[in-house]
Each structure stands twice: as structure tokens, then as C-alpha cells.
Amino acid sequence: MKQSVLQTVLNSAKTNLSRDGFLTPVGLLFKNDQLIAPILLKSDGPSFKEAMTYNAMSLGNVARKIGADCVVMVNDACMKSYPEGTDPETIGEENMPTTFPKSMRREVIIVVAIEVPDGKTRVLMQNYKGGDGESVEFLENDVPEDSAIKTRFTELVLAGYRT
């Protein structure tokens, strides 16, 4: 997927966040850099982790069925640094960054693009503060643009693609 397409997706998310004060999680399925299906993602349920697992596998499965070559997920997230060696599986929902005061967490827009079926993953992030009734201010990023990483989300999308 072209960098310019990912940047357009991020810019749209910034516009929506500025206008609405929040982002609704969305999956975007592309073929040859053209949007072929937007999909509203589930963001509620018993746990965030279960919702994201369901979303990732569903996006992969739908991508295969309609011939998409790239799955993009757009959402906002709260991040917090944990001590070196902390296993994310042991943090527990009561210690997730969303439970901390805004002053102790970092809020970001995340755009994750996964090419299927090879799994090449690219991530764009935009730091911000505000939202939820406050005006939104976009901050300087400390994550390199177009970071190439493998994520748990990548693994789940590919698993859904194979089913």
C-alpha cells in the first residue's frame, strides 16, 4: 500500500477526531490502493481484547472473501509505559492505560495496514491530547512514520484470512 494512501487515511482520522472529539474504530479493506469496503468495528463487549480479536479475524476473513489485498484498522488508543519485561498478558484490564488519569497516559491515533496474505505490516501514529468534549491538539510524534512492525493484530488478521 502506498504511503500516500496511508497518510490520507490518517488525515481523515485527524479530521474526524477534531470534529467529533472521538474516533469510531473502523476497518478499511483495499484492493490496489482503492477502498473497496469500510467496516465498522466492534468496540464493546466483555473486554477490549476479545473485541479486537474478533475484529481482526473478521477483517481477515472478509478480506479473503472479497479479494482485498490490504486490511487497514483505524482507531484511537491510550498508551502507558510499563517496566521493562512486563508481560502484556498479565497487566489486567484494571491496569490498562484508559484507567489512568489523562496526565499519566499518551493518546494516539493508530493506523495499521496489513497486506494479505504476506502480512507486511505498516503503522502510522499521531499523538494528540484532548477529545471527549475538549478541543483536540495534535502533538509531535515520537514514533517514526511508516514503522514496519509485526503486531498481534497482524497475526489475527492473517489467521482470519486463512479460515
C-alpha positions in Angstrom: 0.0 0.0 0.0 1.3 3.4 -0.9 2.4 5.8 1.8 0.2 8.5 0.4 -2.9 6.3 0.8 -2.0 5.6 4.5 -1.3 9.3 5.1 -4.8 10.1 3.6 -6.4 7.7 6.0 -4.5 9.2 8.9 -5.5 12.7 7.8 -9.2 11.7 7.6 -9.0 10.2 11.1 -7.5 13.5 12.4 -10.3 15.5 10.8 -12.9 13.2 12.4 -11.3 13.3 15.8 -11.1 17.2 15.6 -14.7 17.5 14.5 -16.3 14.8 16.8 -13.9 14.6 19.8 -13.6 10.8 19.4 -12.9 8.2 16.8 -15.1 5.2 16.0 -12.9 2.2 15.3 -13.1 1.2 11.6 -11.6 -1.4 9.3 -10.9 -0.5 5.7 -10.4 -3.1 3.0 -8.4 -2.0 0.0 -7.5 -3.6 -3.4 -4.8 -1.9 -5.5 -4.8 1.1 -3.2 -8.6 1.6 -3.7 -11.1 1.4 -0.8 -13.5 -1.4 -1.5 -15.2 -1.8 1.9 -15.4 0.2 5.1 -16.4 -1.9 8.1 -17.5 -0.5 11.5 -15.5 -2.4 14.2 -17.0 -3.8 17.4 -15.6 -1.8 20.3 -17.8 -3.1 23.2 -18.3 -6.4 24.8 -16.8 -8.4 27.7 -13.3 -7.0 27.1 -11.3 -4.8 24.7 -9.0 -7.8 24.0 -11.9 -10.0 22.9 -13.4 -7.3 20.7 -10.1 -6.7 18.9 -9.5 -10.4 18.4 -13.0 -10.7 16.9 -12.4 -7.6 14.7 -9.0 -8.7 13.4 -10.1 -12.2 12.5 -13.3 -11.0 10.9 -11.4 -8.4 8.8 -9.0 -11.1 7.6 -11.9 -13.4 6.7 -13.9 -10.7 4.8 -10.7 -9.6 3.0 -10.2 -13.1 1.6 -13.8 -13.4 0.6 -14.0 -10.1 -1.4 -10.4 -10.2 -2.8 -8.9 -7.3 -0.8 -5.1 -7.1 -0.7 -4.8 -4.8 2.4 -6.6 -4.6 5.7 -6.4 -1.2 7.5 -7.5 -0.6 11.0 -8.0 2.9 12.4 -8.7 3.7 16.0 -7.5 5.8 18.9 -5.8 4.3 21.9 -4.3 5.2 25.2 -0.7 4.1 25.9 1.4 3.9 29.0 4.9 2.7 29.6 5.3 -0.3 31.8 8.5 -1.6 33.4 10.9 -3.5 31.1 9.9 -7.1 30.8 6.3 -6.6 31.7 4.2 -9.3 30.0 1.1 -7.5 28.4 -1.0 -10.6 29.1 -0.6 -10.1 32.9 -1.5 -6.4 33.1 -5.2 -6.9 33.6 -8.0 -4.6 32.4 -8.0 -2.7 35.7 -4.4 -1.6 35.0 -5.0 -0.6 31.3 -3.9 2.9 30.3 -7.6 4.0 30.0 -8.0 3.7 33.8 -5.2 6.2 34.4 -5.7 10.0 34.6 -5.1 11.7 31.3 -1.9 13.3 32.7 -0.4 9.8 33.0 -1.1 8.4 29.6 -0.4 9.1 25.9 -3.3 9.2 23.5 -2.7 8.3 19.8 -4.4 7.7 16.6 -3.2 4.4 15.2 -3.4 3.3 11.5 -2.3 -0.3 11.0 -2.1 -1.6 7.4 -1.6 -5.3 6.8 -1.0 -6.6 3.3 -2.6 -10.0 2.8 -1.7 -12.8 2.5 2.0 -11.9 3.1 1.5 -10.0 6.4 3.7 -7.0 5.7 2.6 -4.5 8.4 3.0 -0.8 8.5 1.9 1.6 11.3 1.3 5.3 11.4 0.7 7.0 14.7 -0.3 10.5 15.6 0.0 11.7 19.2 -2.8 14.1 20.5 -4.3 15.5 23.6 -7.9 16.5 24.2 -11.1 15.0 22.8 -14.1 13.9 24.8 -15.5 17.4 24.9 -12.1 19.2 24.9 -10.5 20.6 21.8 -8.0 18.3 20.1 -4.4 19.3 19.8 -2.1 17.2 17.6 1.4 16.8 19.1 4.8 16.0 17.6 5.2 12.3 17.1 7.9 10.2 18.7 7.2 7.1 16.6 8.8 7.1 13.2 6.3 7.4 10.3 5.6 4.2 8.5 7.1 2.0 11.2 7.4 -1.6 9.9 6.4 -3.9 12.7 4.6 -7.2 13.3 1.7 -7.0 15.7 -0.7 -9.3 17.4 -3.3 -7.7 15.2 -1.3 -8.9 12.2 -1.3 -12.5 13.4 -5.0 -12.4 14.0 -5.9 -10.8 10.6 -3.8 -13.5 8.9 -5.4 -16.2 10.9 -8.8 -14.9 9.8 -7.7 -14.7 6.2 -6.7 -18.4 6.3 -10.1 -19.6 7.6 
